[in-house]
């Protein structure tokens, strides 16, 4: 199967590109780490495959609509 064919089939079933799917899985994992650990944002960014905290924060805010530090604060009350 070619990459283009795979991308079309994937998008048909998951309603997003493979890259977007992986990105959303990484953000989901980061959300869990923010809620369940005391790790720094730098450590969570690294653990979830982001090259640095700034990029992680930018992507997290774009998808979740809240910066990661605020997400952690709001979830803990």
C-alpha angles and dihedrals in degrees: 000000000000122000091247093051091047090051092052094047092045092050090049092056101034101029092229139069120271090248092053091048092053091046091052091049090052091050090048090053091047090052090054091049091049090053100040105037142046093225117138121254088249091056093046091048090052094044092053096047103259116140095226145354095259094056091043091052093047094050093042091053092047092054103032096032091228129079113253095247091052090045090056093044094048094047093053094049 
